[in-house]
Amino acid sequence: MKTYTEEEVKKLIQDAVIEACKATKDWFVKESVIVDRETKALMPNADITLKENPKNPLRDYVYPSLEKKGILITPSN
């Protein structure tokens, strides 16, 4: 059985999270439609854009969720 270093584990988790996020985005783009909130009209040429100064998805969303499960991620600087 292989033993992983702390850095290898961090890299594995980071890669897994990033790939899961990319796959979720791909799924969302391919499997959803955008409609106007008021008219419910289909908007086939709509773009989805990030808000100005978006939060960091890993640091602000994923890491806190992992911490609730007892998995602590500390950035290596």
MARRORO-682561 format. One record per residue (C-alpha): residue in one letter; x, y, z. Coordinates in nm, 2 decimals, decimal comma. Layout:
N
<site><residuo>a</residuo><east>X</east><north>Y</north><up>Z</up></site>
...
This chain:
77
<site><residuo>m</residuo><east>0,00</east><north>0,00</north><up>0,00</up></site>
<site><residuo>k</residuo><east>0,14</east><north>0,34</north><up>-0,10</up></site>
<site><residuo>t</residuo><east>0,19</east><north>0,61</north><up>0,16</up></site>
<site><residuo>y</residuo><east>0,12</east><north>0,97</north><up>0,04</up></site>
<site><residuo>t</residuo><east>0,29</east><north>1,28</north><up>0,17</up></site>
<site><residuo>e</residuo><east>0,08</east><north>1,57</north><up>0,29</up></site>
<site><residuo>e</residuo><east>0,16</east><north>1,77</north><up>-0,02</up></site>
<site><residuo>e</residuo><east>0,06</east><north>1,47</north><up>-0,24</up></site>
<site><residuo>v</residuo><east>-0,27</east><north>1,45</north><up>-0,06</up></site>
<site><residuo>k</residuo><east>-0,33</east><north>1,82</north><up>-0,09</up></site>
<site><residuo>k</residuo><east>-0,26</east><north>1,80</north><up>-0,47</up></site>
<site><residuo>l</residuo><east>-0,49</east><north>1,50</north><up>-0,51</up></site>
<site><residuo>i</residuo><east>-0,78</east><north>1,68</north><up>-0,33</up></site>
<site><residuo>q</residuo><east>-0,72</east><north>2,00</north><up>-0,52</up></site>
<site><residuo>d</residuo><east>-0,72</east><north>1,82</north><up>-0,85</up></site>
<site><residuo>a</residuo><east>-1,03</east><north>1,62</north><up>-0,76</up></site>
<site><residuo>v</residuo><east>-1,22</east><north>1,93</north><up>-0,66</up></site>
<site><residuo>i</residuo><east>-1,11</east><north>2,13</north><up>-0,97</up></site>
<site><residuo>e</residuo><east>-1,20</east><north>1,85</north><up>-1,21</up></site>
<site><residuo>a</residuo><east>-1,54</east><north>1,80</north><up>-1,03</up></site>
<site><residuo>c</residuo><east>-1,61</east><north>2,17</north><up>-1,07</up></site>
<site><residuo>k</residuo><east>-1,52</east><north>2,16</north><up>-1,44</up></site>
<site><residuo>a</residuo><east>-1,74</east><north>1,86</north><up>-1,50</up></site>
<site><residuo>t</residuo><east>-2,03</east><north>2,03</north><up>-1,31</up></site>
<site><residuo>k</residuo><east>-1,99</east><north>2,34</north><up>-1,53</up></site>
<site><residuo>d</residuo><east>-1,98</east><north>2,13</north><up>-1,85</up></site>
<site><residuo>w</residuo><east>-2,29</east><north>1,95</north><up>-1,73</up></site>
<site><residuo>f</residuo><east>-2,47</east><north>2,28</north><up>-1,65</up></site>
<site><residuo>v</residuo><east>-2,38</east><north>2,43</north><up>-1,99</up></site>
<site><residuo>k</residuo><east>-2,49</east><north>2,12</north><up>-2,19</up></site>
<site><residuo>e</residuo><east>-2,80</east><north>2,02</north><up>-1,99</up></site>
<site><residuo>s</residuo><east>-2,97</east><north>2,35</north><up>-1,90</up></site>
<site><residuo>v</residuo><east>-3,16</east><north>2,63</north><up>-2,06</up></site>
<site><residuo>i</residuo><east>-3,18</east><north>2,99</north><up>-1,96</up></site>
<site><residuo>v</residuo><east>-3,51</east><north>3,16</north><up>-1,94</up></site>
<site><residuo>d</residuo><east>-3,62</east><north>3,51</north><up>-1,86</up></site>
<site><residuo>r</residuo><east>-3,73</east><north>3,54</north><up>-1,50</up></site>
<site><residuo>e</residuo><east>-4,04</east><north>3,74</north><up>-1,57</up></site>
<site><residuo>t</residuo><east>-4,16</east><north>3,61</north><up>-1,91</up></site>
<site><residuo>k</residuo><east>-4,01</east><north>3,26</north><up>-1,89</up></site>
<site><residuo>a</residuo><east>-3,91</east><north>3,31</north><up>-2,25</up></site>
<site><residuo>l</residuo><east>-3,62</east><north>3,09</north><up>-2,37</up></site>
<site><residuo>m</residuo><east>-3,29</east><north>3,28</north><up>-2,41</up></site>
<site><residuo>p</residuo><east>-3,08</east><north>3,05</north><up>-2,63</up></site>
<site><residuo>n</residuo><east>-2,80</east><north>3,30</north><up>-2,70</up></site>
<site><residuo>a</residuo><east>-2,76</east><north>3,41</north><up>-2,33</up></site>
<site><residuo>d</residuo><east>-2,42</east><north>3,42</north><up>-2,17</up></site>
<site><residuo>i</residuo><east>-2,35</east><north>3,33</north><up>-1,81</up></site>
<site><residuo>t</residuo><east>-2,10</east><north>3,56</north><up>-1,66</up></site>
<site><residuo>l</residuo><east>-1,94</east><north>3,59</north><up>-1,32</up></site>
<site><residuo>k</residuo><east>-2,02</east><north>3,88</north><up>-1,09</up></site>
<site><residuo>e</residuo><east>-1,76</east><north>4,15</north><up>-1,05</up></site>
<site><residuo>n</residuo><east>-1,49</east><north>4,04</north><up>-0,81</up></site>
<site><residuo>p</residuo><east>-1,63</east><north>3,69</north><up>-0,76</up></site>
<site><residuo>k</residuo><east>-1,53</east><north>3,49</north><up>-0,45</up></site>
<site><residuo>n</residuo><east>-1,27</east><north>3,21</north><up>-0,48</up></site>
<site><residuo>p</residuo><east>-1,47</east><north>2,89</north><up>-0,53</up></site>
<site><residuo>l</residuo><east>-1,22</east><north>2,67</north><up>-0,36</up></site>
<site><residuo>r</residuo><east>-1,14</east><north>2,90</north><up>-0,07</up></site>
<site><residuo>d</residuo><east>-1,48</east><north>3,04</north><up>-0,01</up></site>
<site><residuo>y</residuo><east>-1,71</east><north>2,75</north><up>-0,09</up></site>
<site><residuo>v</residuo><east>-1,54</east><north>2,42</north><up>-0,11</up></site>
<site><residuo>y</residuo><east>-1,29</east><north>2,44</north><up>0,18</up></site>
<site><residuo>p</residuo><east>-1,55</east><north>2,55</north><up>0,43</up></site>
<site><residuo>s</residuo><east>-1,77</east><north>2,25</north><up>0,32</up></site>
<site><residuo>l</residuo><east>-1,48</east><north>2,01</north><up>0,36</up></site>
<site><residuo>e</residuo><east>-1,39</east><north>2,16</north><up>0,70</up></site>
<site><residuo>k</residuo><east>-1,75</east><north>2,08</north><up>0,82</up></site>
<site><residuo>k</residuo><east>-1,66</east><north>1,72</north><up>0,74</up></site>
<site><residuo>g</residuo><east>-1,33</east><north>1,74</north><up>0,94</up></site>
<site><residuo>i</residuo><east>-1,10</east><north>1,79</north><up>0,63</up></site>
<site><residuo>l</residuo><east>-0,88</east><north>2,09</north><up>0,68</up></site>
<site><residuo>i</residuo><east>-0,71</east><north>2,25</north><up>0,39</up></site>
<site><residuo>t</residuo><east>-0,43</east><north>2,49</north><up>0,45</up></site>
<site><residuo>p</residuo><east>-0,27</east><north>2,67</north><up>0,15</up></site>
<site><residuo>s</residuo><east>0,10</east><north>2,62</north><up>0,11</up></site>
<site><residuo>n</residuo><east>0,28</east><north>2,94</north><up>0,05</up></site>
